[in-house]
Amino acid sequence: MSLSRTARALVAAMGAAVMLTACGSSGDAGSGGSNITLNVNLFGNFGYKALYDEYQKAHPNIKIAEHTAAYNDHHRDLATHLATGTGAGDIEGVDTGFIAQMRAVGKQFTDLGTDRASQYLPWKWQASMTKDGKQIGYGTDVGGLAICYRRDLFEQAGLPSDREAVSAQWAAGWDKYIEAGKKYTEKAPKGTAFFDGGGALYNAVIGQAPQGFYSEDDSIVVGTNPEVRKAWDLVVKGIQANLSAKLIESSPEWNNGFAKGQFATIACPAWMMTKIKDQAKAYAGKWDVAAVPGGGGNWGGSYLTVPKQGKHVEEAKALAAWLTAPEQQAKIFTSQGLLPSIPALYDKPEIAQYKDPFFNNAPVGTIFTTAAKQLKPQYQGPRTGDIQTTIRDGLVRVEQGKQNSEQSWQQTVSDVDRLKK
């Protein structure tokens, strides 16, 4: 098969092809009344299991098979499938850090039309629009930002644990968060750190900047945007003060860190609540949610896309539309904590007044809908996800003592520069 220039670049950028099984459509003989299987490829927990059951009862000829992979593996594999023209699922989840990259090869995706444009936050809808006006993804959720924290660990360290008091101590910004961390470490329970890892914290800090890794002409500005280095220096300050548990987000060790109570706080976009619930079941009621330092910001959020190479495109479009409809987004918030990307839901009592018992009955509806209303979106370029990983790797080198901050920063900028090619 001869690959286009764009496809070759995509494969080169995302890494070598990985052979997967059970990714494509399977086990059926076409559309209409036949029994068909729709393969849904995701990363992490989108909270859809109960919704699948509901949909299959209403559509007895459809079986839904969900396949999940690690965050980076999922997006790398999707890029490979698009480049080679085979292997993609009927529906593919795409994180906001990778949506611009997929948008650049928008011809590989089914155009979902513009009928639902008025439902969405305008910036969310635009982020998955191609330059020629095709919509490649239905938005699932948006991030927003807060800080999730362990009340019991704060109490053991002699810090205030009430969410209002916790929020107040770092309201002025991230420097105050670092100061709180230093106080925590003075009497920290044995085996605990203040935050999970530098990479995850960095994503929250840079998510508040007016400009991140890209200018709006898709030029990478990591080496020239002072906000990028400022966020790096802030996180390094925390690492050097021994506040980090040195865990890499979404790794098995990170998951175990929740279960073992290895850190007291975590930068917490709305979708993070699901991860905490999944991994820290023994600590239900001991977690709580405070305001994010400095207020505002965004980290993450996802989309459902329908690759053209799927065998059941029309059925996949219908399922993707249903899973992301307002009614389902509301259910996902109250069951999983994923914040809807449909603003008409924000003032509904079941959303705005929702309190989560896992998080000590924190008013998460108010916290995250307020954050979403204040959110000022940051432009995301084609390699945003790869840049996030590169910066994370640089901070890991500092955490592991392999390089000092300046050495690792220079290597990080160099590594990012190679992504331009």
Residue pairs with C-beta under 8 A, 6 or more apart in sequence:
1 84
1 85
3 11
3 83
3 84
6 104
6 105
7 82
7 83
7 84
7 105
8 83
10 79
10 82
10 83
10 101
10 105
11 17
11 79
11 80
11 83
11 84
13 79
13 101
13 383
13 386
13 419
14 75
14 76
14 79
14 80
14 386
15 76
15 80
17 80
17 84
18 73
18 76
18 77
18 80
20 77
20 87
22 39
22 65
22 67
23 39
23 41
23 67
23 77
23 81
23 87
23 88
23 89
24 39
24 86
24 87
24 88
24 89
24 309
24 310
24 311
25 36
25 37
25 38
25 39
25 89
25 90
25 310
25 311
25 312
26 37
26 39
26 65
27 37
27 63
28 34
28 35
28 36
28 37
28 311
28 312
30 36
30 311
31 312
31 314
31 315
33 61
34 61
35 61
35 62
35 63
36 61
36 62
36 63
36 311
36 312
36 315
37 62
37 63
37 64
37 65
38 62
38 63
38 64
38 65
38 90
38 91
38 312
38 315
38 316
38 319
39 65
39 67
39 89
39 90
39 91
40 48
40 64
40 65
40 66
40 67
40 89
40 90
40 91
40 93
40 319
41 66
41 67
41 68
41 69
41 74
41 78
41 88
41 89
41 91
41 92
41 93
42 48
42 66
42 67
42 68
42 69
42 74
42 93
43 68
43 69
43 70
43 71
43 73
43 74
43 75
43 93
43 95
44 68
44 71
44 250
44 271
44 274
44 275
45 68
45 274
45 275
45 278
45 336
46 93
46 140
46 302
46 332
46 338
47 274
47 332
47 335
47 336
47 338
48 66
48 323
48 332
49 66
50 331
50 335
51 323
51 328
51 331
51 332
52 64
52 66
55 62
55 64
55 319
55 322
55 323
56 62
56 63
56 64
62 315
62 319
64 319
67 89
68 74
69 77
70 250
71 95
71 250
72 385
72 389
74 93
75 94
75 95
75 98
75 385
77 87
78 88
78 92
78 94
78 102
79 101
80 87
81 87
81 88
81 307
81 309
82 88
82 102
82 105
82 108
82 307
82 309
85 309
86 309
87 309
88 307
88 309
88 310
89 307
89 310
90 306
90 307
90 310
90 311
90 312
90 313
90 315
90 316
90 319
91 304
91 305
91 306
91 310
91 316
91 319
91 320
92 304
92 305
92 306
92 307
93 140
93 302
93 303
93 304
93 305
94 102
94 128
94 137
94 302
94 303
94 304
94 305
95 300
95 301
95 302
95 303
95 385
96 127
96 143
96 300
96 301
96 302
96 303
96 380
96 384
97 300
97 380
97 384
97 385
97 388
98 384
98 385
99 127
99 128
99 137
99 303
99 380
100 127
100 218
100 380
100 381
100 382
100 384
101 382
101 383
101 384
101 385
102 108
102 109
102 136
102 137
102 305
103 127
103 128
103 129
103 130
103 136
103 382
104 382
106 130
106 132
106 134
106 136
107 308
108 307
108 308
108 309
109 134
109 136
109 137
109 305
109 306
109 307
109 308
110 136
110 305
110 306
110 307
110 308
110 313
110 316
110 317
111 134
111 135
111 136
112 135
112 136
112 137
112 138
112 306
112 317
112 320
112 321
113 135
114 133
114 135
116 125
116 138
116 321
117 125
117 135
119 326
119 342
119 344
120 139
120 341
120 342
120 343
121 139
121 142
121 341
121 342
121 343
121 372
123 377
124 139
124 142
124 301
124 341
124 377
125 135
125 139
127 139
127 377
127 380
128 135
128 136
128 137
128 138
128 139
128 303
128 305
129 135
129 136
130 136
136 303
136 305
137 303
137 304
137 305
138 303
138 304
138 320
138 321
138 323
138 324
139 301
139 302
139 303
139 324
139 341
140 301
140 302
140 303
140 304
140 323
140 324
140 329
140 332
140 338
140 341
141 270
141 271
141 301
141 302
141 329
141 332
141 338
141 339
141 340
141 341
142 270
142 298
142 300
142 301
142 339
142 340
142 341
142 372
142 375
143 207
143 269
143 270
143 271
143 298
143 299
143 300
143 301
143 339
144 269
144 270
144 297
144 298
144 339
144 368
144 371
144 372
144 375
145 204
145 207
145 208
145 267
145 268
145 269
145 292
145 296
145 297
145 298
145 299
145 371
146 268
146 269
146 270
146 289
146 290
146 291
146 292
146 367
146 368
146 371
147 166
147 170
147 177
147 265
147 266
147 267
147 268
147 289
147 290
147 291
147 292
147 293
148 265
148 266
148 268
148 272
148 273
148 276
148 287
148 288
148 289
148 290
148 359
149 166
149 264
149 265
149 266
149 287
149 288
149 289
149 290
150 261
150 264
150 265
150 283
150 286
150 287
150 288
151 161
151 286
151 287
151 288
151 360
152 161
152 283
152 286
153 184
153 188
153 189
153 192
153 261
153 264
154 160
154 161
154 166
154 184
154 264
155 161
156 187
156 188
156 189
157 183
157 184
157 186
157 187
157 188
157 189
157 264
158 183
158 186
158 187
159 166
159 180
159 183
159 184
160 166
160 169
161 288
163 288
163 289
163 290
163 360
163 362
166 288
166 290
167 290
167 291
169 176
169 180
170 176
170 177
170 179
170 180
170 293
171 291
171 293
171 294
171 295
172 293
172 294
173 293
173 294
174 205
174 234
174 293
174 294
175 234
176 293
177 293
178 234
178 237
178 238
178 241
178 243
180 194
181 194
181 195
181 238
181 241
181 243
181 265
182 241
182 243
184 194
184 243
184 264
185 193
185 194
185 241
185 242
185 243
188 194
188 264
191 260
191 261
191 262
192 245
192 261
192 262
192 263
192 264
193 242
193 243
193 244
193 245
193 246
193 262
193 263
193 264
194 238
194 243
194 244
194 263
194 264
194 265
195 201
195 238
195 243
195 244
195 245
195 263
195 264
195 265
195 266
195 267
196 244
196 245
196 247
196 249
196 254
196 257
196 262
196 263
196 266
197 244
197 245
197 246
197 247
197 248
197 249
197 254
197 395
197 396
197 399
198 235
198 236
198 238
198 239
198 244
198 246
198 392
198 395
198 396
198 398
198 399
199 248
199 249
199 388
199 391
199 392
199 393
199 395
199 396
200 249
200 266
200 267
201 235
201 238
201 244
201 267
202 231
202 232
202 235
202 391
202 392
202 395
203 249
203 267
203 299
203 300
203 388
204 267
204 269
204 292
204 297
204 299
205 231
205 234
205 235
205 267
206 212
206 213
206 227
206 228
206 231
207 297
207 298
207 299
207 378
208 292
208 294
208 296
208 297
209 225
209 227
209 228
209 231
209 378
210 227
210 376
210 378
211 221
211 225
211 227
211 378
211 379
212 225
212 227
212 228
212 378
212 379
212 380
212 384
213 220
213 221
213 222
213 225
213 228
213 381
213 383
213 384
213 387
213 388
213 416
214 220
214 221
214 379
214 380
214 381
214 384
215 221
215 379
216 379
218 381
218 382
219 381
220 381
220 383
220 387
220 416
220 417
220 419
220 420
221 228
222 228
222 387
222 391
222 412
222 413
222 416
223 413
223 416
223 417
229 409
232 391
232 394
232 395
232 405
232 409
232 412
233 405
235 395
236 395
236 398
236 405
238 244
239 395
239 398
239 399
240 405
244 399
245 257
245 262
245 263
246 396
246 399
246 400
247 253
247 254
247 257
247 262
247 263
248 254
248 392
248 396
249 392
255 279
256 262
256 279
257 263
258 275
258 276
258 279
258 280
258 283
259 279
259 280
259 282
261 280
261 283
266 272
266 276
267 292
267 299
268 276
268 289
268 292
269 298
269 299
269 300
269 301
269 339
270 333
270 337
270 338
270 339
270 364
270 368
271 300
271 301
271 302
271 337
271 338
271 339
273 289
273 336
273 337
273 356
273 358
273 359
273 364
274 336
274 337
274 338
276 287
276 358
277 284
277 336
277 337
277 358
280 287
284 357
284 358
285 357
285 358
285 360
286 360
287 358
287 359
287 360
288 359
288 360
288 362
289 356
289 359
289 362
289 364
289 367
291 367
292 371
295 374
296 371
296 374
296 375
296 376
297 371
297 375
298 375
298 377
298 378
301 339
301 341
304 320
304 323
304 324
305 320
306 313
306 316
306 317
306 320
310 316
322 328
326 340
326 342
326 344
326 345
329 338
329 340
329 341
329 342
329 345
330 340
330 345
330 348
330 350
330 351
332 338
332 340
333 339
333 340
333 345
333 351
333 354
333 365
334 350
334 351
334 354
337 356
337 364
339 368
339 369
339 372
340 346
340 351
343 372
343 373
345 351
346 352
346 369
346 372
346 373
347 369
351 365
351 369
352 365
352 366
352 369
353 363
353 365
353 366
354 363
354 364
354 365
355 361
355 362
355 363
355 364
355 365
356 362
356 364
383 419
386 419
387 416
387 419
390 412
390 415
390 416
390 419
391 412
391 416
393 412
393 415
394 408
394 409
394 411
394 412
394 415
395 408
397 403
397 408
397 411
398 404
398 405
398 408
402 408
403 411
